[in-house]
């Protein structure tokens, strides 16, 4: 099933949480709830217990985020880079510069739009 980005919520947790002294990002999508290091990575399941947070992505965001942030799905990346999904598969599996997803939901991974915009596919043999 494809990710519906309109249903993804991302918040910045400012205080130390679960061994992350600089805070974390909290991702919610459907029944999935994860924290990652700020910027993505080091994903772990998470149950929010009222920690102070600022929405940076999704319908809960009411003002400009403190940290500009946008997400892309696999299909979004293929479209933005003018690649077929099979060509994107090849790059994702062989190009060491292909950015890792910021989080992996049950329905699939999502990437930082900023990281994807910086990525330039390397030539394929």
N, C-alpha and C positions, 0 to 999 in steps of 0.2 A: 504494500500500500504506500502511496506517495505521501510525503509530509505536507500538511496544510499549514503553511507558515502563519496564516492568520490566527491559528490556535496556539502558537508558541508564545510563551511568556518568559522573559529573561529579566532578572533583577540582580543588582549588585548588593552583596552582603558586606557591610563595612567592617564589622567587628570580627575578631578572630573566630573561626568556626572550624571544628573538626580538623585540627592540626594545620590550619591555613592562617598564619598570623596576620597576613595582609588582607584578609577577607576573601571573598570568593564570588563566583557567579552562580546563580540558582536558575536552572532551566526547568520549565514545566511544559508538558505536552500530553494531553489526555491523562492517562493514569501514571505517566512517567514523571519522576521528579529527581533531578540530579544536581549536585554541585560540581563545579570545576574550579581550577585555579583561574584567576582573572586572565582572560584571554583564551580560555579553553584548556583542555588537557587535564589529566589526573582526575578523571570522572569517577564519581561515587554516588550511590543512591542517597537521597536526602529527604528527611521529613522536616518541613519548616515548623519551628516552634516559637514564632513571633519575633525572630531576629530582625533588627532594623535593616531595611533594604530600600533601594531606589530602582523602580522599573526602568529598564533601558531599551526594552523591545517588547512589542505586543500591545494589546488593547488597554492594558492597565497603565500604560505610560500616559501621563497627563501633561507633561512639559518636556522641553528638550532634555535629553538624557545628559547626565554628568559625563558619561563616557559614550561618544558616538558609536553606534553599533548597528549592524544590519546583518541578516542571515541570507544564505542561499541554499537551495536544494541541489541535488545532482543534476536534475533537468535544467534548473536555472543556470548552472555553470556551463553546461553543454550549449545552451542558447547564447549566453553572453560571450563565449569564446568561439562561437560559430563552429562547433564540433558535433559530430554524431555521437550518440551515447557509446557506441562501440569504440570510437577513437578516444573518447574521454576515459573509458575503461582502461584502454591501453596506457594512456598517460598516468592515470591514477595508480596503476600497478608497476610502472617502470620509471617514471620521472621522479628522481629524488627531490626535486623542488616542489612537487605537488603538495599543497598544504594539507595537514591532517584536519579532520573535522573538529569543530569545537566541542561537539557532543554527539553521541549516538543514541537515538531513540529506538524503541521497538520497530517503528515504521521506517527507520533509516537514519543516516547521518545528516548533519547540517554543518555548513561552513561559514566562516566569517567572510562577508563580502569584501572587506578590506584585504584580507589575505589572498583571496581569489583574484582581486583586481591587480595585485602585485605579481601574481604568478604568470610567467611566460612559458608556454609549453616548449620543451626542447624538441629538436628534430627527432623524428622516429626513423629507425633503419628500415 
